[in-house]
């Protein structure tokens, strides 16, 4: 048994600190696992995550590193000078902005969050559903974590406001849609505003307006999307989940798919599309539902792309529907055997969009499909229907 090092607390989430304290008190990972009722592997991952993050910031007392650098930076070089008796005498600490993104985030964030988000237990299916129907709930370009000032953007936006808006809008879509047997949550990408510890776009490094640490945004994204799936399970017999890759969250879409596969592993009524290829398809009878964020292929190119990528599904379908986001505005057209919808966003414009002069209405929609007759209904929700936080 040993006392927890309080200097590590700023580098730990609440769950990680609980596990670390249990290890200190119990004296081993196995003892902590028994006390907390979780696996030893989960204890190990949560415990290690603290020390990895602390060391990257320059805190590791076992190695005489006791001068952590500021959040948003990482340790570039640590030089320690010892006197003739082998005691630490002086040190030089050099920090640099933390530009490393994909590999560390995919591994550390995904594994840590997957351990922290408790697995969902199976729940009873609703008593009555319409077996021939499927409802889709499309959410795209939500930009969770973006910071918008209402005097510039026309509406405020923050982590807290965004979470409330999505819960309210999703609940309204559920209530207004029929009791279909299948509910399909299509999160079409750019759910997170940024993709790393730096508030910049992944590919081009454009500076983003962001109001929270990435760790806060990532945790809220996982819990928020989990709540949407749980809400859908109350209405539908089966729920299918798509977490599409976007240009703002290329790496985050990877850990979101990983987490949701783990979280709902024990719930047979939930399926998660884990395809690493950023084109996704769901077959509902004679209906083909196709999804892509829109950052790699324009909406006009979707019919040809999906015909080539999914020839079996294309050939088995009489009704084909392509869905994209990315442009934050709505457009609907039919071409080459597919009806294509470019979906708008619930989020307001950020400062970049305002200065660029781009305008669009804010909304999200649910659509109802019959397995033989295709699309038979649609519900559109405007976030202005709900008061912001």
C-alpha positions, 0 to 999 in steps of 0.5 A: 500500500502506498499513498497516491502521488497528488502531482499526477492528479492534473493529468488524470480523468476522474475515472483514471484517478479512481483506478490509480488510487485503488492500485495504490491502496490495494498494492496491485493491479489485480487487487484494484480490479477486484475492488472496482469490479473491472478487468485487470486489463482495464485497470492497466490501461487507465493506470498507464494513461496517467503516467504517459500523459504526465511524462509527455508534459514533463512530470515523472518524479521517479526520473527526477522530472518535476517541472511539468510544462503548460497544457497544450505543450509537450516536453521537447528536452529535459536535461538534468545536472547532478552534483558530485554526490549524485544529487539533482543540482540543476535542470533545463526544461524545454517545451514545444507545442504538441503537434503529434496527433493521430497515433497517440490519440487513436491509441490512448484516447480510444483505449482510455475512453473505452474503459471509462464508458461502461458497457451497455447492458441489454434492454427489452425491445419495444412491444410494437414496431412496424417491421417494414419500416426504417427511420434514419436520423442524420447528424452531420457537421455538428462541430462539438467543441466549436466556440461561436459568439452570437454577435458574430455568428447569430447564435451562441455555440459551446460544448454545453449548448451543443450537447443540449441542442442535439439531445433536444433535436434528436428527441424531437425527431424520435417523437415525430417519426413512426415506430419503425423496426430499425433506427439508423443513426448516421453521424456523417462526420465532423462531429468534433470540431478538432481532431487533436490537442491542437485546435487546428484542422488535421490536414491544413492546420487552419486555426479553429475557434474552440472553447474546451480542452480536447480531452473534454470534447472527446469525453462529451462526444462519446457520452453524448452519442451513447445517449442518442443510441440509448434513446433510439433503443427505446423506440426501435427493435434494432439500431444501426450506428454509422460514425463516418470519417470527416475532414475535421475528425479523421482520427476521432472517427476511428476511436468513436467506432472502436468505442461504440463497438466495445460499449454495445458489445453486449447489446444484440440490438445494436450494430456498429459499422466499423469499416475503415473505408469512408463509404458506408452502406446499409441495406433495407430490403430493396432499399440501399442507403449510402453515406459519405461525409463529402470531403473526398467525393462530391455529392454528384460523384456518389452514385458512381462511387457507390455503384463501383464500391458496392456492386452487390448492394447496388444490384439488389436495390430498386431504391438507392439513396446517397447522403453527404454533408460537408457543405453545411447546406441542403441540396437534393437531386437525382442522378444515375439511379440514386437520389442524393441528399446533401444535409445541412448542420445543426451548428451555427456558423463559426467566425471563419464561415461568417467572414467567408460569407457562407450562409445556410439554414440550420436543421437535421432530419429523420427519414422513413423508408419502406423496404419495398417502396423506398422513402415514404416520409421525412421530419425536419427539426430546426434548433431554433425550436429549442431555447439554448442553454 
